[in-house]
Every structure is written in C-alpha cells, then in structure tokens.
Amino acid sequence: MPRPYDRLFKTLAEDDPRGLLHLFGSLPLDADASVEVVDRELNLPTLSVDHVYQVRTPRRHWLVHYEVQTRYRADIPERLTRYAQAMALRFPLPIETVLILLAERYAPRHTPDRLELDRGSLRISMRYRVVRLWELEPQMILQAGRRHLLPWVSLMHSSEADLRRAAGLIRSAGDRKLASEFIILGGLRYDKEDLARMLGRIRGMLTQEMIEDSSFYQMILEKGIEKGIEKGIEKGIVKGLRSGRLEEARRNLRRVLELRFPRIGRLPKLDSVQKPKRLEALLDAVVAANSLAEARTAIKRARVA
C-alpha cells in the first residue's frame, strides 16, 4: 500500500511549484522553465518517494526529487539511493536529489551528503544536496510575494521581526489555511500560542479541528509514523507546551526506548534528570542508534544509567 500523500507538499506542488523549487534552491523564480509534478508512486509495492518534479529549461531537462524529514534517521542515505535507482530506471533523465531537514534539534551536526556502495560487480555512487531550513534566510520568501510559502518562515533563519512580518502578511490575506500551517509548522520550533498571538484577529477564526486537519499536522502524523516510534515523538512535539517540556522529553525518551530496545529496561535514573535539553539530546542519540549496544553507549555517555 502506498503511503498517504503529504498534504502540505501536495498543496504546494499544485498551488506554487515554482515557489517550492525556488525555496529549495533548484530553480530561480525568473528562469524560463516548465515544471510538471510527477506521480510520487513508482509502481513498486514498497517504494513511494516524497515529491518529484520534471523541470525543463531551454538548456536542460531533469528530475528534481525532494525528500523531507522532520527527524534524521541513519538509513536515509540508503533510502535516497533506492529512490534514485528506481527513478533512473523509469525516467531517462538526470536526477537532482535533495534532502530537506526541517528542524535543527533533530538533525546530526554533520549530515552525510553521499553514499558509496561496492558490492563486487555492483558499484553505486550516490550524491545528494542537503537543505537545512534553519540556515535559509526568510527574505527569499518575504520579498518574493509567494504567500503559499509564508508558513516556512517559521523554520528558517528568522528573527522575531521576520516572524511577525510573515504573520502580518498571512493576517492581511485572511487565509485561515495559511494561518493554521504557520502555527503547526512553527510548532516544531516555537510555542504555538506565541505564534497564534502574532496572527492577531485571524487566530479567532481557527478551530482546533482546523489545526488538526492542517497539512503539516497530517504530515507529522503520516510521515512520522515509522515502526511506531516517531508517531509518539512528533505528536508530543505538536502538543507540547513550554511548561511540560521536561516531562514530554522524558516520556518521549522512554517511549522510544520501549519500542526500539525493550531489553534495556526502565532506567529509573532518568527520573532524576531535570534538564530538558539533556533528555532531548539523549533522545536524538537513541533514535539514531543502530543497535542496543549503541543505545547503551549513548545512555552511558549521558551519565543517566
């Protein structure tokens, strides 16, 4: 069964594909080009890529593949390689693969941008570009007049003034969908109530049902559910409030340990840790661990075992 569509990116693909390609550095807004959204399903029972675009300019014709991740996982380079192979066999075109990381707190300090495999007669060399949203300047959106991209300002290298400007533009447009996306997308980084206050009057037009039905909320629920681990983490992030950050971090950590490494036990000393950042850093390490031994090493280094 193919995975559900990521509604947020599906909307962007339909409403403003050129803006999306501009945001992620694949195509300037003023380029003479045609863009076609390619069906994500590659007719393989277990392979569904995120977002693929066929781009044609007077000098070039190629595929752009965006893979979007809230939380980095160790198997991403291999998955990108599988996707690229499948696309290369179906489309006789050059492929530009881009890994898009949404949140700094869930990304490794050094993110791989290639994979080299040597399996005897088979040799594979895969290179891809990594986009870290928190390193992008928001002016590329604020000055471009692409209102469908405004929610992304909340995850970019934005000042409070930039956030307020984006919120003001959304408020002026009176677009409730954009407002809900601004709140939910920004909830990966900021307090949702603070973002809602920036929206002013339009926040009164939003209901909890609308927010929970928003594209990015659905992306978190749909794409984050891998082996049952990220569902609990991301739902906790969406629901988390400032005052509950410590307990949320502890609960998320125990949930991941329980699901991934049930033999590791309860680790009662986790209850004595009172710094959310310490627990969150350990959570990142445990999620990235490839074995029980690696998880135990990470816990030992955090000095909570």
ChimeraX commands (.cxc) that place a marker at each C-alpha (Angstrom):
marker #1 position 0.00,0.00,0.00 radius 0.5
marker #1 position 1.39,3.45,-0.89 radius 0.5
marker #1 position 1.81,5.87,1.95 radius 0.5
marker #1 position -0.69,8.75,2.26 radius 0.5
marker #1 position 0.17,11.93,0.42 radius 0.5
marker #1 position 1.90,14.61,2.36 radius 0.5
marker #1 position -0.90,17.17,2.13 radius 0.5
marker #1 position 1.21,20.22,2.71 radius 0.5
marker #1 position 3.65,19.49,-0.09 radius 0.5
marker #1 position 0.85,18.28,-2.31 radius 0.5
marker #1 position -0.78,21.69,-1.89 radius 0.5
marker #1 position 2.49,23.48,-2.65 radius 0.5
marker #1 position 3.04,21.29,-5.69 radius 0.5
marker #1 position -0.39,22.21,-7.01 radius 0.5
marker #1 position -0.50,25.88,-5.99 radius 0.5
marker #1 position 3.08,27.07,-6.30 radius 0.5
marker #1 position 5.59,24.52,-7.60 radius 0.5
marker #1 position 7.87,27.27,-8.88 radius 0.5
marker #1 position 7.96,28.82,-5.42 radius 0.5
marker #1 position 8.87,25.48,-3.88 radius 0.5
marker #1 position 11.71,24.92,-6.35 radius 0.5
marker #1 position 12.95,28.43,-5.63 radius 0.5
marker #1 position 12.78,27.91,-1.86 radius 0.5
marker #1 position 14.91,24.78,-2.00 radius 0.5
marker #1 position 17.46,26.15,-4.46 radius 0.5
marker #1 position 16.62,24.14,-7.57 radius 0.5
marker #1 position 15.28,26.81,-9.91 radius 0.5
marker #1 position 15.33,30.64,-9.83 radius 0.5
marker #1 position 11.92,32.29,-9.94 radius 0.5
marker #1 position 12.78,34.18,-13.13 radius 0.5
marker #1 position 14.07,31.12,-15.01 radius 0.5
marker #1 position 12.49,30.28,-18.35 radius 0.5
marker #1 position 11.22,26.84,-17.39 radius 0.5
marker #1 position 8.26,24.49,-17.31 radius 0.5
marker #1 position 7.56,22.40,-14.20 radius 0.5
marker #1 position 5.48,19.25,-14.05 radius 0.5
marker #1 position 4.59,17.40,-10.85 radius 0.5
marker #1 position 5.45,13.71,-11.28 radius 0.5
marker #1 position 3.36,10.99,-9.67 radius 0.5
marker #1 position 5.13,10.01,-6.47 radius 0.5
marker #1 position 4.32,6.32,-6.83 radius 0.5
marker #1 position 6.97,4.48,-8.84 radius 0.5
marker #1 position 4.85,1.37,-9.43 radius 0.5
marker #1 position 6.86,-0.56,-6.90 radius 0.5
marker #1 position 4.93,-2.11,-3.99 radius 0.5
marker #1 position 7.07,-0.69,-1.19 radius 0.5
marker #1 position 8.61,2.40,-2.79 radius 0.5
marker #1 position 6.99,5.81,-2.59 radius 0.5
marker #1 position 9.12,8.93,-2.86 radius 0.5
marker #1 position 8.11,12.25,-1.36 radius 0.5
marker #1 position 7.99,14.83,-4.16 radius 0.5
marker #1 position 9.28,14.66,-7.73 radius 0.5
marker #1 position 9.20,17.40,-10.37 radius 0.5
marker #1 position 10.12,17.25,-14.04 radius 0.5
marker #1 position 11.81,20.52,-14.95 radius 0.5
marker #1 position 12.59,21.68,-18.47 radius 0.5
marker #1 position 14.54,24.80,-19.49 radius 0.5
marker #1 position 15.91,25.72,-22.93 radius 0.5
marker #1 position 19.24,24.17,-21.92 radius 0.5
marker #1 position 18.35,21.40,-19.54 radius 0.5
marker #1 position 15.75,18.72,-18.77 radius 0.5
marker #1 position 15.90,16.89,-15.43 radius 0.5
marker #1 position 14.06,15.47,-12.41 radius 0.5
marker #1 position 14.07,17.12,-9.01 radius 0.5
marker #1 position 13.39,14.81,-6.07 radius 0.5
marker #1 position 12.72,16.29,-2.63 radius 0.5
marker #1 position 12.79,14.05,0.42 radius 0.5
marker #1 position 11.54,15.88,3.51 radius 0.5
marker #1 position 12.45,14.77,7.02 radius 0.5
marker #1 position 11.38,16.10,10.40 radius 0.5
marker #1 position 13.88,13.82,12.13 radius 0.5
marker #1 position 17.06,12.46,10.57 radius 0.5
marker #1 position 17.42,8.69,10.52 radius 0.5
marker #1 position 20.54,6.65,9.87 radius 0.5
marker #1 position 19.02,4.77,6.91 radius 0.5
marker #1 position 18.22,7.92,4.90 radius 0.5
marker #1 position 21.25,7.72,2.54 radius 0.5
marker #1 position 20.32,4.15,1.56 radius 0.5
marker #1 position 16.68,5.09,1.02 radius 0.5
marker #1 position 17.66,8.05,-1.17 radius 0.5
marker #1 position 19.84,5.70,-3.20 radius 0.5
marker #1 position 16.97,3.24,-3.69 radius 0.5
marker #1 position 14.66,6.04,-4.78 radius 0.5
marker #1 position 17.22,7.42,-7.23 radius 0.5
marker #1 position 17.80,3.98,-8.74 radius 0.5
marker #1 position 14.07,3.44,-9.24 radius 0.5
marker #1 position 13.64,6.86,-10.88 radius 0.5
marker #1 position 16.71,6.37,-13.09 radius 0.5
marker #1 position 15.29,3.07,-14.41 radius 0.5
marker #1 position 11.92,4.66,-15.16 radius 0.5
marker #1 position 12.96,8.11,-16.44 radius 0.5
marker #1 position 15.97,8.55,-18.77 radius 0.5
marker #1 position 16.80,11.92,-17.22 radius 0.5
marker #1 position 19.42,13.37,-14.87 radius 0.5
marker #1 position 18.19,13.37,-11.26 radius 0.5
marker #1 position 18.72,16.05,-8.63 radius 0.5
marker #1 position 18.07,14.59,-5.18 radius 0.5
marker #1 position 17.60,16.98,-2.26 radius 0.5
marker #1 position 17.25,16.00,1.39 radius 0.5
marker #1 position 15.32,18.69,3.29 radius 0.5
marker #1 position 15.73,18.78,7.07 radius 0.5
marker #1 position 13.07,20.74,8.92 radius 0.5
marker #1 position 14.37,21.06,12.47 radius 0.5
marker #1 position 17.90,21.60,13.75 radius 0.5
marker #1 position 17.24,19.83,17.04 radius 0.5
marker #1 position 16.56,16.54,15.20 radius 0.5
marker #1 position 19.48,16.71,12.77 radius 0.5
marker #1 position 23.05,15.47,13.25 radius 0.5
marker #1 position 25.82,18.04,13.42 radius 0.5
marker #1 position 27.37,16.59,10.27 radius 0.5
marker #1 position 24.81,15.26,7.80 radius 0.5
marker #1 position 26.08,12.85,5.13 radius 0.5
marker #1 position 25.57,14.02,1.55 radius 0.5
marker #1 position 26.65,10.89,-0.30 radius 0.5
marker #1 position 26.71,7.11,-0.22 radius 0.5
marker #1 position 29.30,4.80,-1.79 radius 0.5
marker #1 position 28.47,1.11,-2.16 radius 0.5
marker #1 position 30.77,-1.59,-3.52 radius 0.5
marker #1 position 29.13,-5.00,-3.89 radius 0.5
marker #1 position 31.52,-6.81,-6.19 radius 0.5
marker #1 position 30.19,-6.37,-9.72 radius 0.5
marker #1 position 27.84,-3.67,-8.49 radius 0.5
marker #1 position 29.17,-0.26,-7.55 radius 0.5
marker #1 position 26.91,2.63,-6.65 radius 0.5
marker #1 position 27.90,6.24,-6.03 radius 0.5
marker #1 position 25.10,8.47,-4.77 radius 0.5
marker #1 position 25.40,12.21,-4.14 radius 0.5
marker #1 position 22.62,14.47,-2.92 radius 0.5
marker #1 position 22.19,18.00,-1.65 radius 0.5
marker #1 position 21.19,18.71,1.96 radius 0.5
marker #1 position 18.98,21.69,2.73 radius 0.5
marker #1 position 18.79,22.77,6.38 radius 0.5
marker #1 position 15.78,25.05,6.64 radius 0.5
marker #1 position 17.07,26.81,9.73 radius 0.5
marker #1 position 20.05,28.07,7.70 radius 0.5
marker #1 position 17.95,29.69,4.94 radius 0.5
marker #1 position 17.23,33.41,5.05 radius 0.5
marker #1 position 13.49,34.26,5.13 radius 0.5
marker #1 position 13.86,37.24,2.78 radius 0.5
marker #1 position 13.77,34.83,-0.15 radius 0.5
marker #1 position 10.10,34.31,0.75 radius 0.5
marker #1 position 9.18,37.66,2.28 radius 0.5
marker #1 position 10.44,39.58,-0.75 radius 0.5
marker #1 position 9.19,37.15,-3.39 radius 0.5
marker #1 position 5.49,37.68,-2.74 radius 0.5
marker #1 position 4.74,33.94,-2.70 radius 0.5
marker #1 position 2.12,33.78,0.05 radius 0.5
marker #1 position 1.80,29.99,-0.09 radius 0.5
marker #1 position 5.38,29.76,1.20 radius 0.5
marker #1 position 4.89,32.11,4.18 radius 0.5
marker #1 position 4.43,29.31,6.78 radius 0.5
marker #1 position 8.00,28.15,6.08 radius 0.5
marker #1 position 9.40,31.40,7.50 radius 0.5
marker #1 position 8.84,29.93,10.97 radius 0.5
marker #1 position 11.52,27.26,10.35 radius 0.5
marker #1 position 14.06,29.46,8.59 radius 0.5
marker #1 position 16.84,31.68,9.96 radius 0.5
marker #1 position 14.21,34.19,11.06 radius 0.5
marker #1 position 14.23,36.96,13.62 radius 0.5
marker #1 position 11.14,37.84,15.64 radius 0.5
marker #1 position 10.59,40.72,13.22 radius 0.5
marker #1 position 10.62,38.27,10.30 radius 0.5
marker #1 position 8.08,36.05,12.04 radius 0.5
marker #1 position 5.82,39.00,12.76 radius 0.5
marker #1 position 6.09,40.17,9.16 radius 0.5
marker #1 position 5.11,36.74,7.86 radius 0.5
marker #1 position 2.23,36.58,10.36 radius 0.5
marker #1 position 1.12,40.05,9.26 radius 0.5
marker #1 position 1.06,39.04,5.60 radius 0.5
marker #1 position -0.98,35.95,6.45 radius 0.5
marker #1 position -3.33,38.07,8.56 radius 0.5
marker #1 position -3.74,40.57,5.72 radius 0.5
marker #1 position -4.59,37.76,3.31 radius 0.5
marker #1 position -7.21,36.44,5.75 radius 0.5
marker #1 position -6.20,32.91,4.79 radius 0.5
marker #1 position -7.15,30.51,7.58 radius 0.5
marker #1 position -5.34,27.60,5.94 radius 0.5
marker #1 position -2.06,29.51,5.84 radius 0.5
marker #1 position -2.62,30.61,9.44 radius 0.5
marker #1 position -3.07,27.04,10.65 radius 0.5
marker #1 position 0.02,25.90,8.72 radius 0.5
marker #1 position 2.04,28.79,10.19 radius 0.5
marker #1 position 1.08,27.67,13.71 radius 0.5
marker #1 position 1.59,23.94,13.23 radius 0.5
marker #1 position 4.77,24.18,11.15 radius 0.5
marker #1 position 6.23,26.72,13.54 radius 0.5
marker #1 position 5.30,24.46,16.45 radius 0.5
marker #1 position 8.38,22.39,15.67 radius 0.5
marker #1 position 10.45,25.32,16.89 radius 0.5
marker #1 position 8.32,27.83,18.82 radius 0.5
marker #1 position 5.44,27.89,21.25 radius 0.5
marker #1 position 2.19,27.64,19.27 radius 0.5
marker #1 position 0.41,30.19,21.45 radius 0.5
marker #1 position 3.11,32.77,20.74 radius 0.5
marker #1 position 2.68,32.19,17.02 radius 0.5
marker #1 position -1.10,32.40,17.30 radius 0.5
marker #1 position -0.82,35.76,19.07 radius 0.5
marker #1 position 1.23,37.10,16.15 radius 0.5
marker #1 position -1.67,36.32,13.86 radius 0.5
marker #1 position -3.95,38.66,15.81 radius 0.5
marker #1 position -7.59,38.58,14.80 radius 0.5
marker #1 position -7.27,35.67,12.41 radius 0.5
marker #1 position -6.45,33.34,15.30 radius 0.5
marker #1 position -10.07,33.67,16.40 radius 0.5
marker #1 position -11.09,32.15,13.08 radius 0.5
marker #1 position -9.12,28.98,13.76 radius 0.5
marker #1 position -10.66,26.00,15.47 radius 0.5
marker #1 position -8.80,23.05,16.96 radius 0.5
marker #1 position -10.40,20.87,14.29 radius 0.5
marker #1 position -8.94,23.09,11.56 radius 0.5
marker #1 position -5.48,22.99,13.09 radius 0.5
marker #1 position -5.54,19.22,13.49 radius 0.5
marker #1 position -6.73,18.87,9.90 radius 0.5
marker #1 position -3.96,21.10,8.59 radius 0.5
marker #1 position -1.49,19.80,6.03 radius 0.5
marker #1 position 1.58,19.86,8.22 radius 0.5
marker #1 position -0.18,18.23,11.18 radius 0.5
marker #1 position -1.12,15.42,8.82 radius 0.5
marker #1 position 2.46,15.24,7.54 radius 0.5
marker #1 position 3.72,14.75,11.07 radius 0.5
marker #1 position 1.21,12.02,11.78 radius 0.5
marker #1 position 1.53,10.27,8.43 radius 0.5
marker #1 position 5.23,10.58,7.66 radius 0.5
marker #1 position 6.42,10.41,11.25 radius 0.5
marker #1 position 4.89,7.01,11.89 radius 0.5
marker #1 position 7.77,4.69,11.08 radius 0.5
marker #1 position 7.72,1.50,13.15 radius 0.5
marker #1 position 5.56,3.34,15.67 radius 0.5
marker #1 position 8.48,5.36,17.02 radius 0.5
marker #1 position 8.15,8.83,15.56 radius 0.5
marker #1 position 4.37,8.99,15.97 radius 0.5
marker #1 position 4.67,9.36,19.72 radius 0.5
marker #1 position 7.60,11.76,19.43 radius 0.5
marker #1 position 6.05,14.10,16.89 radius 0.5
marker #1 position 2.58,14.11,18.45 radius 0.5
marker #1 position 4.30,15.02,21.69 radius 0.5
marker #1 position 6.09,17.87,19.93 radius 0.5
marker #1 position 2.87,19.17,18.42 radius 0.5
marker #1 position 1.02,19.02,21.73 radius 0.5
marker #1 position 3.89,20.15,23.88 radius 0.5
marker #1 position 3.69,23.38,25.84 radius 0.5
marker #1 position 6.57,25.21,27.45 radius 0.5
marker #1 position 5.60,24.16,30.96 radius 0.5
marker #1 position 5.53,20.48,30.07 radius 0.5
marker #1 position 8.76,20.31,28.12 radius 0.5
marker #1 position 10.66,18.30,30.73 radius 0.5
marker #1 position 8.02,15.61,31.20 radius 0.5
marker #1 position 7.35,15.48,27.48 radius 0.5
marker #1 position 11.05,14.88,26.80 radius 0.5
marker #1 position 11.22,12.16,29.44 radius 0.5
marker #1 position 8.05,10.49,28.17 radius 0.5
marker #1 position 9.26,10.58,24.55 radius 0.5
marker #1 position 12.61,9.10,25.53 radius 0.5
marker #1 position 11.03,6.23,27.47 radius 0.5
marker #1 position 8.63,5.56,24.61 radius 0.5
marker #1 position 11.44,5.29,22.06 radius 0.5
marker #1 position 13.48,3.06,24.37 radius 0.5
marker #1 position 10.48,0.84,24.96 radius 0.5
marker #1 position 9.71,0.48,21.27 radius 0.5
marker #1 position 13.23,0.15,19.90 radius 0.5
marker #1 position 15.12,-1.55,22.72 radius 0.5
marker #1 position 12.66,-3.29,25.10 radius 0.5
marker #1 position 15.52,-5.29,26.67 radius 0.5
marker #1 position 17.17,-2.15,28.00 radius 0.5
marker #1 position 14.83,-1.89,30.98 radius 0.5
marker #1 position 13.24,1.11,32.71 radius 0.5
marker #1 position 16.38,3.06,33.68 radius 0.5
marker #1 position 14.92,4.66,36.86 radius 0.5
marker #1 position 17.70,7.28,37.00 radius 0.5
marker #1 position 16.05,9.03,34.06 radius 0.5
marker #1 position 13.53,10.39,36.58 radius 0.5
marker #1 position 16.28,12.36,38.29 radius 0.5
marker #1 position 17.28,14.27,35.15 radius 0.5
marker #1 position 15.77,17.76,35.37 radius 0.5
marker #1 position 17.19,19.37,32.23 radius 0.5
marker #1 position 15.02,19.01,29.09 radius 0.5
marker #1 position 17.96,19.64,26.75 radius 0.5
marker #1 position 19.85,16.75,28.29 radius 0.5
marker #1 position 16.95,14.37,27.74 radius 0.5
marker #1 position 16.33,15.68,24.24 radius 0.5
marker #1 position 19.97,15.22,23.27 radius 0.5
marker #1 position 19.82,11.66,24.58 radius 0.5
marker #1 position 16.60,11.08,22.64 radius 0.5
marker #1 position 18.34,12.13,19.43 radius 0.5
marker #1 position 21.18,9.72,20.14 radius 0.5
marker #1 position 18.83,6.83,20.92 radius 0.5
marker #1 position 16.78,7.42,17.74 radius 0.5
marker #1 position 19.97,7.40,15.67 radius 0.5
marker #1 position 21.34,4.26,17.37 radius 0.5
marker #1 position 21.54,1.21,15.13 radius 0.5
marker #1 position 21.78,-1.37,17.92 radius 0.5
marker #1 position 21.13,-1.96,21.60 radius 0.5
marker #1 position 24.86,-1.60,22.25 radius 0.5
marker #1 position 24.90,1.85,20.63 radius 0.5
marker #1 position 21.89,2.89,22.69 radius 0.5
marker #1 position 23.56,1.75,25.91 radius 0.5
marker #1 position 26.72,3.63,24.98 radius 0.5
marker #1 position 24.71,6.81,24.37 radius 0.5
marker #1 position 22.98,6.46,27.73 radius 0.5
marker #1 position 26.27,5.82,29.49 radius 0.5
marker #1 position 27.77,8.93,27.95 radius 0.5
marker #1 position 24.76,10.94,29.13 radius 0.5
marker #1 position 25.51,9.68,32.67 radius 0.5
marker #1 position 22.00,8.60,33.49 radius 0.5
marker #1 position 22.47,4.81,33.58 radius 0.5
marker link #1:1,2 radius 0.2
marker link #1:2,3 radius 0.2
marker link #1:3,4 radius 0.2
marker link #1:4,5 radius 0.2
marker link #1:5,6 radius 0.2
marker link #1:6,7 radius 0.2
marker link #1:7,8 radius 0.2
marker link #1:8,9 radius 0.2
marker link #1:9,10 radius 0.2
marker link #1:10,11 radius 0.2
marker link #1:11,12 radius 0.2
marker link #1:12,13 radius 0.2
marker link #1:13,14 radius 0.2
marker link #1:14,15 radius 0.2
marker link #1:15,16 radius 0.2
marker link #1:16,17 radius 0.2
marker link #1:17,18 radius 0.2
marker link #1:18,19 radius 0.2
marker link #1:19,20 radius 0.2
marker link #1:20,21 radius 0.2
marker link #1:21,22 radius 0.2
marker link #1:22,23 radius 0.2
marker link #1:23,24 radius 0.2
marker link #1:24,25 radius 0.2
marker link #1:25,26 radius 0.2
marker link #1:26,27 radius 0.2
marker link #1:27,28 radius 0.2
marker link #1:28,29 radius 0.2
marker link #1:29,30 radius 0.2
marker link #1:30,31 radius 0.2
marker link #1:31,32 radius 0.2
marker link #1:32,33 radius 0.2
marker link #1:33,34 radius 0.2
marker link #1:34,35 radius 0.2
marker link #1:35,36 radius 0.2
marker link #1:36,37 radius 0.2
marker link #1:37,38 radius 0.2
marker link #1:38,39 radius 0.2
marker link #1:39,40 radius 0.2
marker link #1:40,41 radius 0.2
marker link #1:41,42 radius 0.2
marker link #1:42,43 radius 0.2
marker link #1:43,44 radius 0.2
marker link #1:44,45 radius 0.2
marker link #1:45,46 radius 0.2
marker link #1:46,47 radius 0.2
marker link #1:47,48 radius 0.2
marker link #1:48,49 radius 0.2
marker link #1:49,50 radius 0.2
marker link #1:50,51 radius 0.2
marker link #1:51,52 radius 0.2
marker link #1:52,53 radius 0.2
marker link #1:53,54 radius 0.2
marker link #1:54,55 radius 0.2
marker link #1:55,56 radius 0.2
marker link #1:56,57 radius 0.2
marker link #1:57,58 radius 0.2
marker link #1:58,59 radius 0.2
marker link #1:59,60 radius 0.2
marker link #1:60,61 radius 0.2
marker link #1:61,62 radius 0.2
marker link #1:62,63 radius 0.2
marker link #1:63,64 radius 0.2
marker link #1:64,65 radius 0.2
marker link #1:65,66 radius 0.2
marker link #1:66,67 radius 0.2
marker link #1:67,68 radius 0.2
marker link #1:68,69 radius 0.2
marker link #1:69,70 radius 0.2
marker link #1:70,71 radius 0.2
marker link #1:71,72 radius 0.2
marker link #1:72,73 radius 0.2
marker link #1:73,74 radius 0.2
marker link #1:74,75 radius 0.2
marker link #1:75,76 radius 0.2
marker link #1:76,77 radius 0.2
marker link #1:77,78 radius 0.2
marker link #1:78,79 radius 0.2
marker link #1:79,80 radius 0.2
marker link #1:80,81 radius 0.2
marker link #1:81,82 radius 0.2
marker link #1:82,83 radius 0.2
marker link #1:83,84 radius 0.2
marker link #1:84,85 radius 0.2
marker link #1:85,86 radius 0.2
marker link #1:86,87 radius 0.2
marker link #1:87,88 radius 0.2
marker link #1:88,89 radius 0.2
marker link #1:89,90 radius 0.2
marker link #1:90,91 radius 0.2
marker link #1:91,92 radius 0.2
marker link #1:92,93 radius 0.2
marker link #1:93,94 radius 0.2
marker link #1:94,95 radius 0.2
marker link #1:95,96 radius 0.2
marker link #1:96,97 radius 0.2
marker link #1:97,98 radius 0.2
marker link #1:98,99 radius 0.2
marker link #1:99,100 radius 0.2
marker link #1:100,101 radius 0.2
marker link #1:101,102 radius 0.2
marker link #1:102,103 radius 0.2
marker link #1:103,104 radius 0.2
marker link #1:104,105 radius 0.2
marker link #1:105,106 radius 0.2
marker link #1:106,107 radius 0.2
marker link #1:107,108 radius 0.2
marker link #1:108,109 radius 0.2
marker link #1:109,110 radius 0.2
marker link #1:110,111 radius 0.2
marker link #1:111,112 radius 0.2
marker link #1:112,113 radius 0.2
marker link #1:113,114 radius 0.2
marker link #1:114,115 radius 0.2
marker link #1:115,116 radius 0.2
marker link #1:116,117 radius 0.2
marker link #1:117,118 radius 0.2
marker link #1:118,119 radius 0.2
marker link #1:119,120 radius 0.2
marker link #1:120,121 radius 0.2
marker link #1:121,122 radius 0.2
marker link #1:122,123 radius 0.2
marker link #1:123,124 radius 0.2
marker link #1:124,125 radius 0.2
marker link #1:125,126 radius 0.2
marker link #1:126,127 radius 0.2
marker link #1:127,128 radius 0.2
marker link #1:128,129 radius 0.2
marker link #1:129,130 radius 0.2
marker link #1:130,131 radius 0.2
marker link #1:131,132 radius 0.2
marker link #1:132,133 radius 0.2
marker link #1:133,134 radius 0.2
marker link #1:134,135 radius 0.2
marker link #1:135,136 radius 0.2
marker link #1:136,137 radius 0.2
marker link #1:137,138 radius 0.2
marker link #1:138,139 radius 0.2
marker link #1:139,140 radius 0.2
marker link #1:140,141 radius 0.2
marker link #1:141,142 radius 0.2
marker link #1:142,143 radius 0.2
marker link #1:143,144 radius 0.2
marker link #1:144,145 radius 0.2
marker link #1:145,146 radius 0.2
marker link #1:146,147 radius 0.2
marker link #1:147,148 radius 0.2
marker link #1:148,149 radius 0.2
marker link #1:149,150 radius 0.2
marker link #1:150,151 radius 0.2
marker link #1:151,152 radius 0.2
marker link #1:152,153 radius 0.2
marker link #1:153,154 radius 0.2
marker link #1:154,155 radius 0.2
marker link #1:155,156 radius 0.2
marker link #1:156,157 radius 0.2
marker link #1:157,158 radius 0.2
marker link #1:158,159 radius 0.2
marker link #1:159,160 radius 0.2
marker link #1:160,161 radius 0.2
marker link #1:161,162 radius 0.2
marker link #1:162,163 radius 0.2
marker link #1:163,164 radius 0.2
marker link #1:164,165 radius 0.2
marker link #1:165,166 radius 0.2
marker link #1:166,167 radius 0.2
marker link #1:167,168 radius 0.2
marker link #1:168,169 radius 0.2
marker link #1:169,170 radius 0.2
marker link #1:170,171 radius 0.2
marker link #1:171,172 radius 0.2
marker link #1:172,173 radius 0.2
marker link #1:173,174 radius 0.2
marker link #1:174,175 radius 0.2
marker link #1:175,176 radius 0.2
marker link #1:176,177 radius 0.2
marker link #1:177,178 radius 0.2
marker link #1:178,179 radius 0.2
marker link #1:179,180 radius 0.2
marker link #1:180,181 radius 0.2
marker link #1:181,182 radius 0.2
marker link #1:182,183 radius 0.2
marker link #1:183,184 radius 0.2
marker link #1:184,185 radius 0.2
marker link #1:185,186 radius 0.2
marker link #1:186,187 radius 0.2
marker link #1:187,188 radius 0.2
marker link #1:188,189 radius 0.2
marker link #1:189,190 radius 0.2
marker link #1:190,191 radius 0.2
marker link #1:191,192 radius 0.2
marker link #1:192,193 radius 0.2
marker link #1:193,194 radius 0.2
marker link #1:194,195 radius 0.2
marker link #1:195,196 radius 0.2
marker link #1:196,197 radius 0.2
marker link #1:197,198 radius 0.2
marker link #1:198,199 radius 0.2
marker link #1:199,200 radius 0.2
marker link #1:200,201 radius 0.2
marker link #1:201,202 radius 0.2
marker link #1:202,203 radius 0.2
marker link #1:203,204 radius 0.2
marker link #1:204,205 radius 0.2
marker link #1:205,206 radius 0.2
marker link #1:206,207 radius 0.2
marker link #1:207,208 radius 0.2
marker link #1:208,209 radius 0.2
marker link #1:209,210 radius 0.2
marker link #1:210,211 radius 0.2
marker link #1:211,212 radius 0.2
marker link #1:212,213 radius 0.2
marker link #1:213,214 radius 0.2
marker link #1:214,215 radius 0.2
marker link #1:215,216 radius 0.2
marker link #1:216,217 radius 0.2
marker link #1:217,218 radius 0.2
marker link #1:218,219 radius 0.2
marker link #1:219,220 radius 0.2
marker link #1:220,221 radius 0.2
marker link #1:221,222 radius 0.2
marker link #1:222,223 radius 0.2
marker link #1:223,224 radius 0.2
marker link #1:224,225 radius 0.2
marker link #1:225,226 radius 0.2
marker link #1:226,227 radius 0.2
marker link #1:227,228 radius 0.2
marker link #1:228,229 radius 0.2
marker link #1:229,230 radius 0.2
marker link #1:230,231 radius 0.2
marker link #1:231,232 radius 0.2
marker link #1:232,233 radius 0.2
marker link #1:233,234 radius 0.2
marker link #1:234,235 radius 0.2
marker link #1:235,236 radius 0.2
marker link #1:236,237 radius 0.2
marker link #1:237,238 radius 0.2
marker link #1:238,239 radius 0.2
marker link #1:239,240 radius 0.2
marker link #1:240,241 radius 0.2
marker link #1:241,242 radius 0.2
marker link #1:242,243 radius 0.2
marker link #1:243,244 radius 0.2
marker link #1:244,245 radius 0.2
marker link #1:245,246 radius 0.2
marker link #1:246,247 radius 0.2
marker link #1:247,248 radius 0.2
marker link #1:248,249 radius 0.2
marker link #1:249,250 radius 0.2
marker link #1:250,251 radius 0.2
marker link #1:251,252 radius 0.2
marker link #1:252,253 radius 0.2
marker link #1:253,254 radius 0.2
marker link #1:254,255 radius 0.2
marker link #1:255,256 radius 0.2
marker link #1:256,257 radius 0.2
marker link #1:257,258 radius 0.2
marker link #1:258,259 radius 0.2
marker link #1:259,260 radius 0.2
marker link #1:260,261 radius 0.2
marker link #1:261,262 radius 0.2
marker link #1:262,263 radius 0.2
marker link #1:263,264 radius 0.2
marker link #1:264,265 radius 0.2
marker link #1:265,266 radius 0.2
marker link #1:266,267 radius 0.2
marker link #1:267,268 radius 0.2
marker link #1:268,269 radius 0.2
marker link #1:269,270 radius 0.2
marker link #1:270,271 radius 0.2
marker link #1:271,272 radius 0.2
marker link #1:272,273 radius 0.2
marker link #1:273,274 radius 0.2
marker link #1:274,275 radius 0.2
marker link #1:275,276 radius 0.2
marker link #1:276,277 radius 0.2
marker link #1:277,278 radius 0.2
marker link #1:278,279 radius 0.2
marker link #1:279,280 radius 0.2
marker link #1:280,281 radius 0.2
marker link #1:281,282 radius 0.2
marker link #1:282,283 radius 0.2
marker link #1:283,284 radius 0.2
marker link #1:284,285 radius 0.2
marker link #1:285,286 radius 0.2
marker link #1:286,287 radius 0.2
marker link #1:287,288 radius 0.2
marker link #1:288,289 radius 0.2
marker link #1:289,290 radius 0.2
marker link #1:290,291 radius 0.2
marker link #1:291,292 radius 0.2
marker link #1:292,293 radius 0.2
marker link #1:293,294 radius 0.2
marker link #1:294,295 radius 0.2
marker link #1:295,296 radius 0.2
marker link #1:296,297 radius 0.2
marker link #1:297,298 radius 0.2
marker link #1:298,299 radius 0.2
marker link #1:299,300 radius 0.2
marker link #1:300,301 radius 0.2
marker link #1:301,302 radius 0.2
marker link #1:302,303 radius 0.2
marker link #1:303,304 radius 0.2
marker link #1:304,305 radius 0.2
view
